[in-house]
Amino acid sequence: MEKRILLSGLLLSLLSWQVHAEGQQTPQPADKDAAVKVALVGYAANINSFTHYSCRYKITRAVAHSLDEALQGKFTNATEYECRLAVDGDMTVCEGLTPAHPPNPKNAIKNPKKPGVGIVPDDGINSDRYLADGQRTINFCPQMKSLGLWVNERSNRRIGDTPLEVLGAGLRNQHGIDVMARDTENYVLSSDGLEDLEGRPVVSLRLTYKKPNQVQRYSLDPGRGYLPTRRSLYDDNQVRSHTYLRSARECSGQRWFPEHVTEISIPNQPGGRFGVIEARVLEFDADHRPDRSAFAISVPAGTQVSDQVDYRNPFYLKQEEKIHVDDLASLFRKMDEAQTSPLMDTALPKSPWRAWPRWATGAAGVLIALVGGFLLLRRRLRRLRG
């Protein structure tokens, strides 16, 4: 019903725009504002409908010699990696599936102020393992063999590039267009109204960030869940980047999820290279909740566990751990314990519900042994009687 109302409102706006286009060539401000309000409600309804899903996607980071070449996929120095992502309510797991190469000291960038000291760049592959429960977040970096801990109320750890992050909305729409539009202390919303963008009717708007005078211009596509088919960022009246929704995946309930997104950074100097970040969804399921066992990451023995909020003394895992989202509270308590007992046992106690498969397996083994012993005894008794 809500979607029918939204579509009806958009249809009225379209008809109004058509009438004005025939007579005055431009829609009236009231029509533009009404279309944008409908679009913002539709955008929020679509994005927030993805309360749970699992997907596998590929990220490409590269450079191009021009905007056209970037859109055509003519990249240089391209790096690709795949990730798995699962979301269910406040639970999130994101794991890089492509192993990163260890840093090569030969590629170190020398520091002219400190001879003999340099920075070794990574290979651009994100193989991190991210896990969060809504209150706590951990992130394991294999190259550094380090596991960082964050408390969300005090500091948030960015998840990295995901389809919704590249689109500009954020994993849970925390940077969404509707969120910024409601933040009137920092943003000013203005309506550009209904437009035609490469043959598709879109609703365009601008959000101006008051302090640094940054402008974000969005064109929302009513035919694809009001996802932004184009996003442009301006700073001091200079375009800094364009984001293109190349394709969207239609899901059940007339929902739409970004399937192929390309973000292109514009060089500051003429003749500079264009930076490209591209996200492609390879597998996607929003109809079935991810199994709870999916919300876990593996961390090897010897990993340094560090507090990324208060920067307290770290500790090192003495054994390999498979950390489930239900283990996060225990892990954070270990950090508290490590401050007074540095030689503590670092093994994490497992949640009771996770132990039941072992109990069930053990019980089944005992039952099979009892039944087998009973049958063997009965067979021997029959032979004796015979």
N, C-alpha and C positions, 0 to 999 in steps of 0.2 A: 504494500500500500504506500509506504513512504517513498519508494522509488518511482511509483506511478505519479505521485504528487510532484516529485522533483522534475520528472520528465515533462509533466504538464506545464509546470512553471517555466521550464526552459523553452518549451514549444511556444508559449505565449510571448516570451522574450524574442524568440526568433521571428515570429510573425510581426511583432512590433518593429524589429530591426529591418525587416523586409520592407515594411511600409515607409519607414523613414528613409531607407536607402533609395526608394523610388522617388521620394519627394525632396528630401533635404540632403541626401548622400551621407549623413552622419546620424547615429542614434542619439536620442536625447539622454542627458545625464541620468535621469531617473531609470531609464531602460538599462543603461550600462550598470548602474549600481544593483538593480534587481537581478540581472544576469550573473553578476559576480557573487552575490549572496547565495543564489541557487548553486553555483559552481562550488563554493566553499563548503556548503553543507554536503553536496554530493561527493566531493573529494574526501572529506572526513569520514563519511559513512562507508565508502569503499575501502580506504586504507585501514580503518579501525576494525573492519570485519575479519581481518586475517589474525584471529586470536591464537591460532595454532597452525603450524605447517612445518614441513621438512623439505629441504631442497639441496641440490648439488649444483654448483655454479662455477664458472671460470672467469677469472680476472685477467685482463691484459693491460700491461703498462708499457707505453711506447712513446715515441716521438714521431712527428711527421713534418714535412717541409711546407705544408699549406693546410688550410681548413678543408679544402676539397679532398686532398689526399688522405686526411685523417678520417673523413666520412666514408671514403672508398676503401679504407682498411689498408692503405699503402703505408705501412709503418717501417721504422728503423729502430734498432736496439730494443726489440720487443721482448718482454718477459711475460710468461703465462704461468698461472698456477690455479689449481682447483681447490675448492673448499666444500665441506658439508656444513649445513646450518639446520638447526631444529629449534623451534620456538613453541612454547606452550604456556600461556599466561605469563608469569614472571620468569619462568625458566628459559634459559638460552644456552645453547652450546654451538660453538663455531670452531671447526678444526681444519687447519690447512692440510691438504692431502698430498701436496707436492713437496718432497724434501728440499730444503734449501741447502746450497753449497756452503761449506765453511768459509769464513773470511780469508782472503788471500793477502798476506802482508805485502806482496809485491805491488798491489793496487793501492797502497796507502797514500793518502793525500797529505803531503808534508805541511807542517806548521812552521811558517817562516820565523815566528817569534820564539819557538822552542825547538831548536835543532835536535833531531833524533826522535821527535814525537810526531805522530801522524794519526789520521783517522782512516780506518779501513772500511770502505763502503760495502754494504751487503749486495747481494745479487738481485734484489728487488722481489724475491719470492717470500711471501708471507706464509710460514709454516706454523704459526702460533696456534695454541689451543686455548680457547676462551670458554669459561663456564661461569654462569651467574644464576642466582636464585631470586633476584629482585632486591635483596638487601646487601648481599655480598657478591664480589666478583673476583675471580682469579684468572690469571693469564700466564701460560707457560711458553717461554721462548726457547726452542731447542738449541739454537746457535749459542745462546748464553747459558744454557742449562740452568735457567732461573725461573722461579715461579713467584709472581707478584700477587699481593693481596690488597684489595681495595674495599672500603666500606662505602656503600653508595651514597649515604647521607652526607658524607664529607668530601668525597672525591669519586668521580666517575672515570672508568677506564673505557676508552673508545674501542669498539669491537673491531674496527678495521673496515675494509671495503666489502660491502654486501650490495645486492641489487638496489635495496631501498636507500642505502647510504650514498651510492653513486647518483641515484636520482635526486638526492638532496633532502629527502624526508627524514632520514634517520631510521634506525631499526624498528622503533616503536612510534614513529611519527613525532619524536620529540622536537624535530626541527621542521615540522610540517607547515604548510602554507596557512592552514587554519589557526595553528598555534601562534604563529607570528602575527597574523591579522588581529588576534585577540589581545596581543601585547601592545596596547596603545601607548604605553610609556616609552617604548623603544622604537616602534614601527609606525609608519603612516601608510595606510592603505589607499590606493587610488585605482580607479576602474578605467580600463581601456575598452571594455565591452566586447561585443561579438565581432570576430574577425574570421577571415578565410586564410588558413595556413596550409599551403601545398595541397589544396583541394579538400581540406577537412575543416568544418566549422569548429572554432575554438572560442573560449572565453578568456580574455587576457586581462591581467591586473599587474600592478606594481606595488612592491613593498620597499619603502625607503627607511633605512636604518638611520635614526636621527643624528647620532654623534659623528661617525666617520663619513656620513653622507654616501653610504653604499645603497645601490638600488638593485633589487632583484625583480626581474620581469618574468612572469609565468604565463603560459598559454595552456589552458586546461581543456582536455578533450572529452566532451560529454558522451561520445560514443565508446569510450574506453574507461569508464569509471571516474571520469574527471581527473585522470592522471595527467601530470604536466608533460605534454608532448614536446615542449621547448622551455628551457630555463636559461636566462642570460643574467650574468652578474656584471654590474658596472661599478667602477670606483673612480671618483673624481671625473665623471663623465667619460671615462674610458672603459671600453668593454674588456673584461678580464677573462671571462669563460662563457662557453655555451654548453648546455647539456641537452642531448637529444634522446627522446624515447623512440627507439627504432622499431620495437615491436612489443606487444603486451599479450599476456596469456589470459584467455577467458576461462574463468573457473565457475564452479557451481554457484547458483544464486546470483547470476549476472555480475559476478565480481571480476575485477581485472587486476593482474599483478604484473609489474614490469619484467619483461623477459629479456630484452636487449637494450642496454642503456650505454650511451657514449658521452663522456665528459671531455671537453677539449679546452685546454688553457691557452689563452692568446699570449704570444710573446710581448714583452715590454718594448723591445727594440725592433725596428724593421729588419726583415731578413732572419729573425730568430726562429727557432723551431717551436712547434706546437706540441704541448704535452697532452697525452691521451691516457685516459682510464676507461676501460670498457668492461662491462659486466654482462655475461650471457648465462641465462638459466638453462641447465642441462636436464635436470629432473625436478619435478615439483609436485607436491601433494598437500592440498589444503583441506581435503575431505576427511582424512583420518588423523587422529591425534598421534604424534610420535610416541613410540613406546618409551616408558619412563627410563628404561635401561639405556636409551640413546643419550641421556644427559650425563655423560661421564667422559673423562679424559684420562689418558695414561701418562704417568710422569716417572722417569727413571730414577734409580737410586743415585745418591750424590747430588741431587738437585738442591740448589740454594733456595730457601723459602724466605721472601723478604716482605716487610711491611712497607707498602707504598704510600701510606698516609702519614704515619708518625715516624717512619724510618727507624724503628727499633732494631735491636740486634737480630740478625737472621739466624736460621738454623738449617741443617742439611738433612735431607731424608736418608735414612739408613737402608731403605729397601724400596723396591719399585712399588708404586701405588697406582691403583685405578681409582681416581677420585670421582665419586658420584655427587650430583647436586645435593643429595641429602647428607653428604659428608662435610659440607663447607663449614657448618657451625663447629664441628669437631676440629677442623683444620685451623680455624681462627683461634680456638681455645688453646691449641698447641703453641701458637705464636705467643699467647699470654704466658703459658707455662715455661717457654724457652727463656724468658727473661730472668727467671730465678733458678731454673734447673736446666742448664745447657747440655747435660748428659742424659736427658730424658729419653724414653722410648718414643721414637717418632712415628710408630705405626698408628694408623687411624682406626679407631673402633668403627665397625661397620653397623649400619642401621639394621634393626631387627628384621625388617621386611626383606632385606637383601640376603639374610642368612637362611631363609626358609627353603630355597632350592637345595642347599647342602643338607639341611635337616631332612627334607623329603627324600633326597637321594639315599641318605644313610638309613632312614626308616625303611625305604623300599628294599635296600640290600639286606637288612636284618630280616624282613618279612620273607624274602625269597629264600634266604638261608634256612629259616624255620620250616617253611613249606617243603623245601627240598629234603631237609632232615627227616621230617615226618613221613614223606613218601618213601624215602629209603628205608626207614625203620619198618614201615608197614610191609614193604616188599620182603624184607628179611624174615619178618614174623610169618608171612605166608609160606615161605620156603621151609621154615622150621616145622610148621604144622603139616606141610605136605610130606 
